[in-house]
Amino acid sequence: MEQSVSIGSMFKYVFRTVLNKRWLLVINVLALLVITGLQFIMPQFTQFIIDRIIPDKNINHLIISVVLMLVTAFLLGLFNYFSTYYMGVMSQNSVTTLREDLFKHILKMDSAYFESSKTGDLMVRLTNDINNLQSLISANMLSIIGNMFTFVGVLVFITIVNWKMALAVSVTFPIMFLIYRVFRTRIRTAFRNARASQAQMSNQMQNTLTQIQLIKSFTNEQKESENFNQKAEQNRDYMIQATQNQALFSPLIDFVNYFGTAIILLLGSYFVIKGQLLVGQMVAYISYVAMLQSPIRSFTQLLNQVQQSLISYGRIVEIIGVEPEIVDAPNAKPFPQLENQVSLEDVSFTYSSDMLDKKKVESALKHVSFDIPYGKTTALVGHSGSGKTTITKLMSRFYDLDSGDIKFDDISIKDIQLHSLRSNIAIVSQDVEIIDGTIRDNIRYGAETADDERIMEVAKMANIDEYIQSLPKQLDTQVGERGIKLSGGQKQRISIARALLKDAQIVILDEATAALDNESEKSIQHALDKLLIERTSLVIAHRLSTIHNADNIVVMDDGQVVESGTHDQLIKANGAYRKLYDAQFE
């Protein structure tokens, strides 16, 4: 989905969330209009007191005027409160919606997207970049509406009072815009570089913290610290560059404002001396010029905020501009109740070097065909890199085939609803994914309605029940980030319990015991045997001793099926399987 990065498209993207609650927008706009009117009235009290009340020496009128001025100031403060509060409510609602929508979009992306994306960079886009867009829905931003009325109204008013002074002070307006145009590109470039370096720094932190044991075991703390320092210092330099430009920009704008005030003091005093202007009128005139300068100052500052937001919006568009390719077909069906088999028919697949440029570089499968009979165990064996794991990813449709088809009871995989397909496949791999939570959270992940009785039932089948019951908090025990408090065998048993609770029609074991020692493997194997009872299963095994009893063994080499049969048949055939077997047990 192509989206242009422009200020117009950015405001459209952000304010679509505001329109979901139009009443908040209406309240804020009305409050700003009232505030504008009250601000316009305030200098009139000063002018009236100086030019009318003081010469007349009327104390009663003075008291009434001061009281009315205080009432106006109170109302101004009250409406400012409501404007600020409701603007905050509207802003928080909008930024939350934007973040939720972006996170949901990221979760829909294909597996290949995450393989070519940096986790830290995605986190920065979900947090900092979204936060930068929040400035577009702020009191300052919406005050532009009130400032426009203020600017036009005040300019007309001071022109009527004294057109010569109005013309003189107007000279400062184009100077302000010229300063903005000079600094706009500088500030935008600096913030773009700063945002990119911040993403690199976040990636470095994320990679370091998730690989801390590797770093410590190789005593590589110094090197990692130096890498982080380099990125942090680069980010500092870019931020200093942006700050330097901003630091120079603001004083220049302030100087132009003071220059405008000096013009009014010079000309106003001259006209007062000549009797062409009252003192109160000049004082009020200075107040109105300040009101005239304020919208311009705010506008230039907001333009800088817009530039920063535009950079963040561009980074967000890079995400929302990519749509997942693996989606449901228009007439996709639910996963069938299997009765016959899963069939791989002339399947070919090649990984892409990059999902965006679609450049194919590595052929993983070449014309692979075999069946996985219903209720039977089919084993996949072969050297590392022969395409075994790729088949499991294709069966779950994490990738789409280049050619051929995978059928479930004669229904093509592309004609099955993705959610239904993946709900009916349980995968247990050697790389167990453990979430930071309790044992209960991990076992019932994806089956949140399961009660403790059912959880303990599958835990017993997975031979993890005794360990859970030995813990003081049992199911409520925290496992730590990535399950750091668990052993490899305990993680694997939890993974098996999770698969049992899922109760899927198809079970895939991807070298589920490869990382375990022999004793742990024997214990886990019993749990796996229970998982596979009367299920259609595909087992990828590195240790051939674990698949002796498989109903069929498919041998792969270099992305192709080279032979298949039972263990005894393949041993007698004296082919590729026999070589693998002999090499493992000699």
C-alpha positions in Angstrom: 0.0 0.0 0.0 1.8 3.2 -1.2 1.3 6.2 1.0 2.9 9.6 0.3 4.6 11.3 3.3 3.2 14.8 3.3 1.9 17.1 5.9 -1.7 16.6 4.5 -1.5 12.8 4.6 -0.1 13.0 8.1 -2.9 15.1 9.5 -5.4 12.9 7.8 -3.8 9.8 9.3 -3.8 11.3 12.8 -7.1 13.2 12.9 -9.1 10.2 11.6 -8.9 9.0 15.3 -10.2 12.4 16.5 -13.3 12.1 14.4 -14.3 9.0 16.3 -15.4 11.3 19.1 -16.4 14.5 17.4 -18.0 15.9 20.6 -14.5 16.3 22.1 -13.3 18.2 19.1 -16.4 20.5 19.1 -15.9 21.3 22.8 -12.2 22.1 22.3 -12.9 24.4 19.2 -15.7 26.2 21.1 -13.5 26.7 24.1 -10.7 28.1 22.0 -13.0 30.5 20.3 -14.2 31.8 23.7 -10.7 32.0 24.9 -9.8 34.1 21.9 -12.7 36.5 22.5 -11.8 36.9 26.2 -8.1 37.6 25.4 -9.2 40.3 23.0 -11.3 42.0 25.7 -8.6 42.1 28.3 -6.5 45.0 26.9 -9.8 47.1 26.6 -10.0 47.3 30.4 -6.4 48.7 30.5 -7.2 51.3 27.8 -10.5 52.3 29.5 -8.9 52.7 32.9 -6.0 54.8 31.6 -7.8 56.9 29.1 -11.3 57.4 30.7 -11.4 56.5 34.4 -8.1 58.1 35.6 -8.7 61.4 33.9 -12.3 61.5 35.3 -11.1 60.4 38.7 -14.2 58.1 39.0 -13.4 55.6 41.8 -16.7 53.7 41.4 -16.1 53.1 37.7 -12.5 52.0 38.6 -13.7 49.4 41.1 -16.3 48.1 38.6 -13.8 47.9 35.8 -11.3 46.0 37.9 -13.9 43.6 39.1 -15.1 43.0 35.5 -11.4 42.5 34.5 -11.0 39.9 37.3 -14.2 38.1 36.3 -13.0 38.0 32.7 -9.6 36.7 33.9 -11.4 34.0 35.9 -13.5 33.0 32.9 -10.4 32.9 30.8 -8.6 30.6 33.3 -11.7 28.4 33.5 -12.0 28.0 29.7 -8.3 27.4 29.5 -8.7 24.6 32.1 -11.5 22.9 30.1 -9.6 23.3 26.9 -6.4 21.8 28.3 -8.2 18.9 30.0 -10.5 17.9 27.1 -7.6 18.4 24.7 -5.5 16.0 26.8 -8.4 13.5 26.8 -8.7 13.7 23.0 -5.0 13.5 22.5 -4.5 10.4 24.8 -7.5 8.7 23.1 -6.1 9.3 19.7 -2.5 8.3 20.4 -3.7 5.1 22.1 -5.8 4.2 19.1 -2.9 4.9 16.7 -0.6 2.8 18.8 -3.1 -0.1 19.0 -3.8 0.0 15.3 -0.1 0.0 14.4 0.6 -2.9 16.8 -2.3 -4.8 15.3 -0.9 -4.2 11.8 2.5 -5.4 12.8 1.1 -8.6 14.3 -0.6 -9.3 11.0 2.7 -9.2 9.0 4.1 -12.3 7.5 7.0 -14.2 9.1 9.4 -12.9 6.4 8.8 -9.3 7.5 10.1 -10.0 11.0 13.1 -11.8 9.6 14.1 -8.6 7.8 13.1 -6.2 10.6 14.9 -5.1 13.7 13.0 -5.6 16.9 14.4 -2.5 18.6 13.5 -0.3 15.6 9.9 -1.6 15.6 9.7 -0.8 19.4 10.9 2.8 18.7 8.3 3.3 16.0 5.6 2.0 18.4 6.6 4.2 21.2 8.7 7.3 20.4 7.4 7.8 16.8 3.8 7.5 17.9 4.4 9.9 20.8 5.8 12.4 18.3 2.5 12.4 16.5 0.7 13.2 19.7 2.0 16.8 19.4 -0.3 17.2 16.4 -3.3 16.7 18.7 -2.4 19.2 21.4 -3.8 22.4 22.8 -1.0 24.3 20.9 -1.9 22.6 17.6 -5.7 23.2 17.8 -5.0 26.8 19.1 -4.0 27.6 15.6 -7.8 27.8 14.9 -8.2 30.4 17.7 -4.9 32.1 16.7 -6.2 32.5 13.1 -9.2 34.4 14.4 -7.0 36.4 16.8 -4.5 37.3 14.1 -7.1 38.5 11.6 -9.3 40.3 14.2 -6.4 42.0 16.0 -4.8 43.0 12.7 -8.0 44.6 11.5 -8.5 46.3 14.9 -5.0 47.9 15.1 -5.2 49.0 11.5 -8.4 50.9 12.3 -6.8 52.4 15.4 -3.6 53.5 13.6 -2.8 52.1 10.1 0.7 53.5 10.1 1.8 51.6 13.2 0.1 48.5 11.9 1.9 48.7 8.6 5.3 49.3 10.4 4.9 46.2 12.7 3.7 44.1 9.7 7.3 44.3 8.3 8.4 41.9 11.0 6.0 39.1 9.8 7.9 38.1 6.6 11.2 38.2 8.5 9.8 35.6 10.9 8.8 33.3 8.0 12.1 33.8 6.3 13.9 32.6 9.5 11.6 29.6 9.7 12.3 28.6 6.1 16.1 28.8 6.6 16.0 26.6 9.7 13.3 24.2 8.6 15.5 21.9 6.6 18.4 22.0 9.1 16.1 21.0 12.0 14.3 18.3 10.0 17.5 16.7 8.8 19.0 16.7 12.3 15.9 15.1 13.9 15.7 12.5 11.1 19.3 11.5 11.8 18.6 11.5 15.5 15.5 9.2 15.1 17.5 6.8 13.0 20.4 6.6 15.5 17.9 6.2 18.3 16.5 3.1 16.6 20.0 1.7 16.1 20.7 2.3 19.8 17.5 0.6 20.8 18.4 -2.4 18.6 21.8 -2.6 20.3 20.2 -2.6 23.7 17.7 -5.2 22.8 20.3 -7.5 21.2 22.7 -7.1 24.2 20.1 -7.7 26.9 18.7 -10.8 25.2 22.1 -12.3 24.7 23.6 -11.4 28.1 24.6 -15.0 29.0 26.5 -15.3 25.7 28.2 -12.0 26.3 29.3 -13.0 29.8 30.4 -16.5 28.9 32.8 -15.0 26.3 33.7 -12.0 28.5 32.7 -9.6 25.8 31.2 -6.9 28.0 33.8 -4.3 27.0 33.2 -4.8 23.3 29.4 -4.6 23.7 29.8 -1.5 25.9 32.0 0.1 23.2 29.4 -0.7 20.5 26.7 0.8 22.6 28.8 3.9 23.5 29.4 4.5 19.8 25.7 4.5 18.9 24.8 6.5 22.0 27.4 9.2 21.2 26.2 9.3 17.6 22.7 9.9 18.8 24.0 12.6 21.2 25.7 14.4 18.4 22.6 14.4 16.2 20.5 15.6 19.1 23.0 18.4 19.9 23.0 19.4 16.3 19.1 19.6 16.4 19.2 21.4 19.7 21.8 23.9 18.4 19.5 24.8 15.5 16.6 25.1 17.8 18.6 27.2 20.2 19.6 29.6 17.5 16.1 29.7 15.9 14.2 30.7 19.1 16.3 33.8 20.0 16.1 35.0 16.4 12.3 34.8 16.5 12.3 36.6 19.9 14.5 39.3 18.6 12.1 40.0 15.7 9.3 40.2 18.3 11.2 42.7 20.4 12.0 44.6 17.2 8.2 44.8 16.6 7.6 46.0 20.1 10.3 48.7 19.7 8.6 49.9 16.5 5.3 50.4 18.4 7.1 52.1 21.4 8.9 54.5 19.0 5.9 55.3 16.8 3.3 55.2 19.6 5.3 57.6 21.8 5.7 59.9 18.8 1.9 59.9 18.1 1.1 60.4 21.8 3.5 63.4 21.9 1.8 64.8 18.8 -1.6 64.2 20.4 -2.7 61.7 17.8 -2.9 58.8 20.2 -3.9 58.4 23.8 -1.6 56.8 26.3 -4.1 54.0 27.1 -4.5 53.4 23.4 -0.7 52.9 23.0 -0.6 50.6 26.0 -3.5 48.5 24.6 -1.8 48.7 21.2 1.4 47.1 22.7 -0.8 44.3 24.2 -2.5 43.7 20.9 0.8 43.6 19.0 1.9 41.0 21.5 -1.3 39.1 20.7 -0.5 39.4 17.0 3.1 38.2 17.5 2.0 35.2 19.7 0.2 33.3 16.9 3.2 33.8 14.6 5.6 32.6 17.2 3.3 29.6 18.0 2.9 28.9 14.4 6.7 28.8 13.7 7.2 26.6 16.8 4.4 24.3 15.7 5.9 24.1 12.2 9.1 22.7 13.9 7.0 20.2 15.8 5.3 19.3 12.5 8.7 18.6 11.0 9.6 16.2 13.8 6.2 14.5 13.5 6.6 14.3 9.7 9.8 12.3 10.2 8.1 9.9 12.7 5.1 9.7 10.4 7.4 8.6 7.5 8.8 5.8 9.7 5.3 4.7 10.6 4.2 4.8 6.9 7.1 2.4 6.1 5.2 -0.1 8.3 1.6 0.6 7.4 2.6 0.7 3.7 3.5 -3.0 3.8 0.6 -5.4 3.7 0.8 -9.1 4.5 0.8 -11.3 1.4 -0.4 -14.4 3.3 -4.0 -13.8 3.8 -7.3 -15.7 3.6 -8.7 -16.4 0.2 -12.1 -14.7 -0.5 -14.0 -18.0 0.0 -11.6 -19.6 2.5 -13.1 -22.6 4.5 -12.5 -23.8 8.1 -10.0 -26.5 8.6 -11.7 -29.9 7.8 -12.1 -32.8 10.2 -9.3 -34.9 8.9 -10.2 -38.4 7.7 -7.6 -39.3 5.1 -4.2 -37.5 4.9 -2.1 -34.4 4.5 -0.5 -34.4 1.0 2.5 -32.5 -0.2 2.2 -32.4 -4.0 5.3 -31.3 -6.0 6.1 -28.6 -3.5 8.9 -26.2 -4.4 10.0 -23.2 -2.3 12.9 -20.7 -2.3 13.6 -18.2 0.5 13.9 -14.5 -0.4 16.9 -12.5 0.6 14.5 -9.7 1.4 10.7 -9.8 1.4 10.6 -6.3 -0.2 12.7 -6.9 -3.2 11.6 -10.5 -3.7 15.1 -11.5 -4.9 15.3 -15.3 -4.6 18.7 -16.5 -3.5 18.4 -19.9 -1.8 16.3 -22.9 -3.0 15.0 -24.8 0.0 12.6 -27.4 -1.5 12.5 -28.9 -5.0 9.5 -30.8 -6.2 8.8 -32.5 -2.8 5.9 -35.0 -2.7 4.8 -37.3 0.2 1.7 -38.1 2.3 1.1 -37.8 6.0 -1.7 -40.4 6.7 -4.4 -39.6 9.2 -3.7 -40.9 12.7 -0.2 -42.0 11.7 3.3 -40.8 12.6 5.4 -39.7 9.7 9.1 -38.9 10.3 11.4 -36.5 8.4 15.1 -37.1 8.5 18.1 -35.8 6.7 21.2 -33.6 7.1 20.9 -30.1 8.5 19.7 -27.7 5.8 17.9 -30.4 3.8 14.5 -28.6 4.1 12.8 -30.4 7.0 11.9 -27.4 9.0 10.9 -25.5 5.9 8.2 -28.1 5.3 6.7 -27.4 8.8 6.7 -23.7 8.1 4.9 -24.2 4.8 2.3 -26.6 6.5 1.5 -23.8 8.9 1.5 -21.3 6.0 4.1 -19.0 7.5 5.2 -18.8 3.9 3.4 -19.5 0.6 4.7 -22.1 -1.9 6.4 -21.2 -5.1 4.7 -24.1 -6.8 2.9 -27.3 -6.0 0.3 -27.6 -3.2 -0.3 -28.9 0.3 -3.7 -30.5 0.7 -5.6 -31.5 3.8 -8.1 -34.1 2.8 -8.0 -32.8 -0.8 -8.5 -29.1 0.3 -5.7 -26.8 -0.8 -3.9 -25.0 2.0 -4.7 -21.7 0.3 -8.5 -22.4 0.6 -8.3 -22.8 4.4 -8.8 -20.0 6.8 -5.4 -19.1 8.3 -6.7 -18.9 11.9 -8.4 -22.2 11.5 -5.4 -23.8 9.9 -3.0 -22.8 12.6 -5.4 -23.6 15.4 -5.4 -27.2 14.2 -1.6 -27.6 14.1 0.4 -27.9 17.3 4.2 -27.4 17.0 6.8 -28.5 19.6 10.3 -27.5 18.6 13.7 -27.6 20.2 13.6 -23.8 20.5 10.9 -23.5 23.1 9.2 -20.1 23.4 8.5 -19.2 27.0 6.7 -16.0 27.9 7.5 -13.9 30.9 4.7 -14.9 33.3 3.6 -17.8 35.4 3.7 -21.6 34.6 -0.1 -21.3 34.2 0.2 -18.5 31.7 2.7 -20.6 29.6 0.7 -23.8 29.6 -2.6 -22.2 28.7 -1.2 -19.7 26.2 -3.7 -19.6 23.3 -6.3 -21.4 25.5 -7.1 -18.8 28.1 -10.4 -20.4 29.2 -8.7 -23.6 30.4 -9.2 -24.1 34.2 -6.5 -25.4 36.6 -7.9 -28.9 36.6 -7.4 -29.2 32.8 -4.0 -27.6 33.1 -2.8 -30.0 35.7 -4.2 -32.9 33.6 -2.0 -32.0 30.6 0.9 -31.2 32.9 0.6 -34.8 34.2 0.6 -36.2 30.7 3.7 -34.1 30.0 5.5 -35.4 33.1 5.7 -31.8 34.6 3.0 -32.2 37.3 5.3 -33.3 40.1 7.7 -30.5 39.5 4.8 -27.9 39.6 3.4 -29.4 42.8 6.8 -29.2 44.4 6.9 -25.4 44.0 5.6 -23.2 46.8 3.4 -21.2 44.4 2.8 -24.1 42.0 1.0 -22.8 38.9 1.5 -19.2 40.0 5.3 -19.6 39.9 7.0 -16.9 37.8 9.3 -18.4 35.2 11.3 -15.2 34.4 12.0 -13.6 31.0 12.4 -16.3 28.3 11.9 -18.9 31.1 15.3 -18.2 32.6 14.3 -19.9 35.9 13.5 -23.2 34.1 15.8 -26.0 32.9 15.8 -27.1 29.2 13.8 -30.2 30.1 11.3 -28.2 32.1 10.7 -25.8 29.3 10.2 -28.6 26.9 7.7 -30.3 29.1 5.7 -27.1 29.4 5.8 -26.8 25.6 4.4 -30.3 25.3 1.7 -29.6 27.9 0.8 -26.4 25.9 0.5 -28.6 22.8 -1.7 -31.1 24.6 -4.0 -28.4 25.8 -4.3 -27.1 22.3 -5.6 -30.5 21.3 -4.9 -29.9 17.6 -5.6 -32.4 14.9 -2.0 -32.3 13.6 1.1 -32.4 15.7 4.5 -31.3 14.4 7.7 -32.2 16.4 10.6 -30.3 15.1 13.7 -31.9 16.7 11.9 -31.5 20.1 14.6 -33.4 22.0 17.7 -32.5 20.1 18.9 -30.1 22.8 18.4 -32.5 25.7 20.7 -35.0 27.3 19.9 -38.7 27.1 18.2 -38.9 30.5 16.0 -35.9 29.8 15.3 -37.2 26.3 13.9 -40.5 27.7 11.6 -38.6 30.1 10.5 -36.2 27.4 10.0 -39.0 24.9 7.3 -40.6 27.1 5.5 -37.3 27.2 5.8 -37.0 23.4 4.5 -40.5 22.9 1.3 -39.5 24.8 1.0 -36.4 22.7 1.1 -38.4 19.5 -1.5 -41.0 20.4 -4.1 -41.2 17.7 -2.9 -38.0 16.1 -1.8 -37.1 12.6 1.9 -36.3 13.3 5.0 -35.2 11.5 8.2 -35.7 13.5 11.6 -34.2 12.5 14.3 -36.2 14.3 18.0 -35.7 14.6 18.4 -38.7 16.8 17.2 -41.6 14.6 16.6 -43.8 17.6 13.5 -41.8 18.4 11.7 -42.6 15.2 12.2 -46.4 14.9 8.4 -46.9 15.3 7.3 -44.3 12.9 4.7 -45.5 10.4 6.7 -43.9 7.6 10.1 -42.3 7.4 10.8 -39.7 4.6 14.5 -39.1 3.9 15.5 -35.7 2.5 18.7 -34.4 1.0 19.3 -31.0 -0.5 15.6 -30.0 -0.5 14.4 -33.3 -2.2 12.9 -36.6 -1.1 15.4 -39.3 -1.8 13.6 -42.3 -0.2 10.9 -43.3 2.1 9.6 -46.3 4.0 9.6 -47.9 7.5 12.8 -48.1 9.5 13.3 -51.8 8.6 12.6 -51.2 4.9 15.1 -48.3 4.7 17.8 -50.2 6.6 17.5 -53.1 4.1 17.5 -50.6 1.1 21.0 -49.6 2.2 20.5 -46.1 0.9 20.7 -42.6 2.4 18.9 -43.5 5.6 21.3 -46.4 6.2 24.2 -44.1 5.9 22.7 -41.6 8.3 21.9 -44.4 10.7 25.3 -46.0 10.6 27.1 -42.7 11.0 25.1 -42.0 14.1 25.6 -45.4 15.8 29.1 -46.4 14.7 
